[in-house]
Amino acid sequence: MTNKAKSIDKIELNKGDALLVIDIQNDFLPGGSLAVPEGGQIIPAVNAYIDEFIKRQLPVFATRDWHPSNHCSFIQQGGPWPEHCIAGSKGAEFAADLHLPVSAYIISKGTDIEHDGYSGFANRTFKEQLDNVGASRLFIGGLATDYCVLNTVRDALSYHYKVLLLTDAVRAVNVQRQDGENAINQMIQKGAIPITMAMIR
């Protein structure tokens, strides 16, 4: 990872770039029903990316879990997770201190009772919206590294987008201790480029 990260020094934001903020919702933050360890710590970094994209009038997308109350991923339905991000609930709201602009494209996923919807591309209109704004390079960060970020990055790469992974703006669930690190390595091996805010100019 370190060697590949050094292969890019500075990155200039240009037309064709889009920022994708994954699932920074109350239930995934401290005090939430499925809190990601240190999940709240990424918000300042995510806000810095958002501010840079807004300043350059580049599109910002934000995904959110938007589950029905009997979603298949919930323990009560035989899934692995406690109830979280039920559509319309406080837990499903974006973090209050997230700088999402009113112009942000909101992508709801996990809306189907029978499908996990980890990837932003589970919402079939998402790719269409990316194409409509002419996006070819996606800057992706958010929660959680080892689930929704991983699956969204995988799908983005399969659709031949260039993906820049915001390594200072992701955190993992880490059901197993190395899950987050393994997910980052997997994304890089598949073609994602790891970057940090310091590399943006």
C-alpha positions in Angstrom: 0.0 0.0 0.0 2.8 2.5 0.9 4.6 2.1 -2.3 1.5 2.6 -4.4 0.5 5.6 -2.3 3.8 7.2 -3.1 3.2 6.9 -6.8 0.9 9.9 -6.7 2.2 13.1 -5.2 -0.5 15.7 -5.7 -4.0 15.4 -7.2 -5.7 18.2 -9.0 -9.5 18.2 -9.0 -11.1 18.6 -12.4 -14.3 18.2 -14.3 -15.3 14.6 -14.3 -14.5 14.2 -10.6 -17.2 13.3 -8.1 -17.1 12.8 -4.3 -18.9 9.9 -2.8 -19.6 10.0 0.9 -20.7 6.6 2.2 -23.3 6.2 5.0 -22.2 8.8 7.6 -25.5 8.3 9.5 -26.3 8.5 13.2 -26.7 4.7 13.7 -23.1 4.2 12.5 -21.7 6.9 14.8 -21.0 6.8 18.6 -24.2 6.1 20.4 -25.8 4.6 17.4 -27.3 1.1 17.2 -24.4 -0.2 14.9 -21.6 2.3 15.8 -18.4 1.9 13.8 -15.4 2.2 16.2 -14.0 5.8 15.8 -16.6 6.4 13.1 -17.1 10.0 14.2 -13.4 10.8 13.8 -13.6 10.9 10.0 -16.2 13.7 9.8 -13.6 16.6 9.8 -11.7 14.9 7.0 -14.9 14.2 5.0 -16.0 17.8 5.5 -12.6 19.0 4.2 -13.2 16.9 1.0 -16.7 18.2 0.7 -15.6 21.8 1.0 -13.0 21.3 -1.7 -15.5 19.8 -4.1 -18.1 22.5 -3.4 -15.5 25.2 -3.9 -14.8 23.8 -7.4 -18.5 23.2 -8.2 -17.9 19.5 -8.5 -20.7 17.0 -7.6 -21.1 15.5 -4.2 -23.0 12.2 -3.7 -24.0 10.8 -0.3 -25.3 7.2 0.2 -27.4 6.2 3.1 -28.8 2.9 4.4 -32.6 3.3 4.2 -33.9 0.1 5.5 -37.5 -1.2 5.9 -38.2 -2.2 9.6 -38.0 -6.0 8.7 -34.9 -5.8 6.6 -33.0 -9.1 5.9 -29.8 -7.9 7.5 -31.4 -7.5 10.9 -30.8 -10.1 13.6 -34.6 -10.4 14.1 -34.8 -11.6 10.5 -31.8 -13.9 10.7 -29.2 -11.4 9.6 -26.0 -10.4 11.2 -26.7 -6.8 12.4 -28.9 -5.1 15.0 -31.7 -2.9 13.6 -30.2 0.2 12.1 -30.9 3.1 9.7 -34.7 2.4 9.4 -36.1 4.7 6.8 -37.3 8.0 8.3 -35.8 7.3 11.7 -33.4 9.5 13.6 -30.7 6.8 13.3 -30.9 7.0 9.5 -30.3 10.7 9.4 -26.9 12.0 8.3 -24.6 13.3 11.0 -25.6 16.8 12.1 -22.1 18.1 11.7 -21.6 16.7 8.1 -21.3 19.6 5.6 -23.5 18.1 3.0 -24.6 20.8 0.5 -28.2 21.2 -0.5 -27.0 20.3 -4.0 -25.8 16.8 -2.8 -27.2 13.8 -4.6 -28.7 11.5 -2.0 -28.5 7.8 -2.8 -30.7 5.5 -0.7 -29.8 1.8 -0.6 -30.8 -1.3 1.3 -34.4 -0.4 0.6 -35.3 -3.9 -0.6 -36.3 -6.2 2.3 -34.4 -9.2 0.7 -31.1 -7.5 -0.3 -28.3 -6.2 1.9 -27.6 -3.2 -0.4 -24.0 -2.7 0.8 -23.0 -1.0 -2.4 -24.1 2.4 -3.5 -24.7 0.8 -6.9 -27.4 -1.3 -5.4 -29.5 1.8 -6.1 -29.9 1.4 -9.8 -30.3 5.1 -10.5 -26.9 5.8 -9.0 -24.8 4.9 -12.1 -27.2 6.8 -14.3 -26.8 9.9 -12.1 -23.0 9.6 -12.2 -23.2 9.4 -16.0 -25.5 12.4 -16.1 -22.9 14.6 -14.4 -20.1 13.1 -16.5 -18.2 11.5 -13.6 -15.3 9.4 -14.5 -13.1 9.6 -11.4 -14.7 8.8 -8.0 -13.3 9.9 -4.6 -14.8 7.5 -2.1 -14.8 7.7 1.7 -17.1 7.0 4.6 -18.4 4.0 6.6 -17.6 1.3 6.9 -14.4 0.3 5.2 -15.0 -3.4 5.3 -18.6 -3.4 4.1 -20.3 -0.5 2.3 -17.1 1.3 1.2 -15.5 -2.0 0.0 -18.6 -3.1 -2.0 -19.1 0.3 -3.5 -15.5 0.6 -4.6 -15.6 -2.9 -6.1 -18.6 -2.1 -8.1 -17.2 1.3 -9.2 -14.1 -0.4 -10.5 -16.2 -3.1 -12.3 -17.9 -0.2 -14.1 -14.5 1.2 -15.1 -14.5 4.3 -13.0 -11.1 5.4 -11.7 -11.4 5.2 -7.9 -9.4 7.2 -5.3 -9.9 5.8 -1.8 -9.8 8.4 0.9 -7.8 6.5 3.5 -8.0 9.4 6.0 -11.8 9.3 5.8 -12.8 5.7 6.3 -13.2 3.5 9.4 -13.9 -0.2 9.7 -16.4 -2.3 11.7 -13.6 -4.9 12.2 -15.7 -7.9 13.2 -12.4 -9.6 12.8 -9.4 -7.4 13.8 -7.8 -7.2 10.4 -11.0 -6.7 8.3 -10.5 -3.0 7.7 -6.9 -3.4 6.7 -7.7 -6.4 4.5 -10.5 -4.5 2.8 -8.1 -1.6 2.0 -5.5 -3.9 0.6 -8.2 -5.7 -1.5 -9.5 -2.4 -2.9 -5.9 -1.3 -3.8 -5.2 -4.7 -5.4 -8.3 -4.2 -7.6 -7.1 -0.8 -8.7 -8.2 1.8 -6.2 -5.6 4.5 -5.5 -5.2 5.4 -1.8 -5.0 9.1 -1.1 -5.3 11.6 1.7 -6.5 15.2 1.9 -2.9 16.4 2.0 -2.6 15.2 -1.7 -5.4 17.4 -3.0 -4.5 20.7 -4.5 
